[in-house]
Amino acid sequence: MSPIRCDVVSVERTVFSDDVDMVLAPGIEGQLGILPHHAPLMTALVPGELIIRRAGQEDLHMAVGGGFMEVRPDRVTILADSAERADEIDLERAEAARQRAEQRLRERPPGVDIARAETALKRSQVRLKIARRYKATRGGVGPGESGREP
């Protein structure tokens, strides 16, 4: 099967750009699987895990914080609100973000945007899940960790 070009772009940078065999993305109505020659599609993405499959290589896992995906028969373009590869996620920062979001939702201070806090919580939970799984499968220390037990 011929590959499909995949570009993952965030506000800050191009996170990924290469030919791939399959893209699994967190669409607003569930997980979407995109193969070469897929019918054209434009959809919103929710915070979740993006998986990119390439022949003969390990799957690439990313945390995306929502955005949009355009699919054409020969190309997938993901414009993500935020996107991080599993090996780039700082566990300490992700945990701190989760705690801040939970605190905002628990205390509901005046002027807090509840929907934004809920999205921040979901995004931090996704980042933590992906980073922890990556660390567990690699048996090593991820970014932002000292390798010492607390």
C-alpha positions as CSV (number, residue, x, y, z in Angstrom):
1,M,0.0,0.0,0.0
2,S,1.3,3.4,-0.8
3,P,1.9,5.8,2.1
4,I,0.0,9.0,2.9
5,R,1.7,12.3,3.8
6,C,1.1,13.5,7.4
7,D,1.8,16.9,8.7
8,V,1.2,17.8,12.4
9,V,1.5,21.5,13.0
10,S,1.0,23.4,16.3
11,V,1.1,27.2,16.9
12,E,4.7,26.9,17.8
13,R,6.2,24.5,15.3
14,T,5.9,21.6,12.9
15,V,5.8,18.6,15.2
16,F,5.8,15.9,12.5
17,S,6.0,15.7,8.8
18,D,6.6,12.4,6.9
19,D,5.0,9.6,4.9
20,V,2.9,7.2,7.1
21,D,0.8,4.2,6.7
22,M,-2.0,5.2,9.1
23,V,-3.2,8.0,11.3
24,L,-5.5,7.5,14.3
25,A,-6.9,10.8,15.6
26,P,-9.3,11.9,18.4
27,G,-12.2,13.3,16.4
28,I,-15.2,15.0,18.0
29,E,-17.4,11.9,17.4
30,G,-14.7,9.3,18.3
31,Q,-11.4,7.9,17.1
32,L,-10.8,8.3,13.4
33,G,-8.6,5.9,11.4
34,I,-7.1,7.4,8.2
35,L,-5.5,5.3,5.5
36,P,-4.0,6.3,2.1
37,H,-6.7,7.2,-0.4
38,H,-9.2,8.1,2.3
39,A,-12.2,10.2,1.2
40,P,-11.7,13.9,1.7
41,L,-12.7,15.0,5.2
42,M,-12.5,18.0,7.5
43,T,-13.2,17.6,11.2
44,A,-12.5,19.1,14.6
45,L,-10.3,17.3,17.0
46,V,-10.7,17.0,20.8
47,P,-7.9,16.7,23.3
48,G,-6.6,13.2,23.0
49,E,-4.0,10.8,21.7
50,L,-2.8,10.9,18.1
51,I,-1.1,7.8,16.8
52,I,0.9,7.6,13.7
53,R,1.9,4.2,12.2
54,R,4.8,3.8,9.8
55,A,5.9,0.5,8.3
56,G,8.8,-1.1,10.1
57,Q,8.9,1.5,12.9
58,E,7.3,1.9,16.3
59,D,4.1,3.8,16.5
60,L,4.5,7.5,17.2
61,H,2.2,8.7,20.0
62,M,1.4,12.4,20.5
63,A,-0.8,14.4,22.8
64,V,-3.0,16.9,21.0
65,G,-5.0,19.6,22.7
66,G,-7.7,19.8,20.0
67,G,-7.6,21.5,16.7
68,F,-8.6,20.5,13.1
69,M,-7.8,17.7,10.7
70,E,-8.0,17.9,6.9
71,V,-7.8,14.6,5.0
72,R,-7.2,14.3,1.3
73,P,-6.5,11.1,-0.6
74,D,-2.8,11.7,-0.4
75,R,-2.3,13.9,2.6
76,V,-3.4,14.4,6.3
77,T,-2.9,17.8,7.8
78,I,-3.5,18.3,11.5
79,L,-3.6,21.9,12.8
80,A,-3.4,21.3,16.5
81,D,-4.0,23.7,19.3
82,S,-1.1,22.0,21.0
83,A,0.9,18.9,20.1
84,E,3.7,17.0,21.9
85,R,5.4,13.7,21.1
86,A,5.3,11.3,24.0
87,D,9.0,11.6,24.6
88,E,8.7,15.4,24.9
89,I,6.1,15.5,27.6
90,D,7.4,16.7,31.0
91,L,5.6,14.7,33.6
92,E,6.1,17.2,36.4
93,R,4.7,20.1,34.3
94,A,1.7,17.9,33.2
95,E,1.0,16.9,36.8
96,A,1.2,20.6,37.9
97,A,-1.2,21.6,35.2
98,R,-3.6,18.8,36.2
99,Q,-3.5,20.0,39.8
100,R,-4.1,23.6,38.8
101,A,-7.1,22.7,36.6
102,E,-8.6,20.5,39.3
103,Q,-8.2,23.3,41.9
104,R,-9.9,25.8,39.6
105,L,-12.8,23.4,39.1
106,R,-13.1,22.6,42.8
107,E,-12.8,26.2,44.1
108,R,-14.5,28.0,41.1
109,P,-13.0,31.4,41.8
110,P,-14.9,34.5,40.4
111,G,-14.2,35.0,36.8
112,V,-12.9,31.5,36.1
113,D,-13.9,30.1,32.7
114,I,-15.3,26.6,33.7
115,A,-15.2,25.3,30.1
116,R,-11.6,26.4,29.7
117,A,-10.6,24.7,33.1
118,E,-12.4,21.5,32.0
119,T,-10.5,21.5,28.7
120,A,-7.2,22.2,30.6
121,L,-7.9,19.2,32.9
122,K,-8.7,16.9,29.9
123,R,-5.5,18.0,28.1
124,S,-3.3,17.5,31.2
125,Q,-4.9,14.0,31.8
126,V,-4.1,13.0,28.2
127,R,-0.6,14.3,28.5
128,L,0.0,12.3,31.7
129,K,-1.5,9.1,30.3
130,I,0.6,9.2,27.2
131,A,3.9,10.2,29.0
132,R,3.4,7.5,31.7
133,R,2.8,4.8,29.1
134,Y,5.8,5.9,27.1
135,K,8.0,5.9,30.2
136,A,6.7,2.4,31.3
137,T,7.4,0.9,27.9
138,R,10.8,2.4,27.7
139,G,11.7,1.7,31.3
140,G,13.6,5.0,31.4
141,V,13.4,8.5,32.7
142,G,11.2,11.0,30.8
143,P,11.7,14.7,30.5
144,G,11.3,16.6,33.7
145,E,12.1,13.7,35.9
146,S,15.2,13.0,38.0
147,G,14.9,9.3,38.1
148,R,14.8,9.3,41.9
149,E,11.8,8.0,43.8
150,P,9.9,10.6,45.7
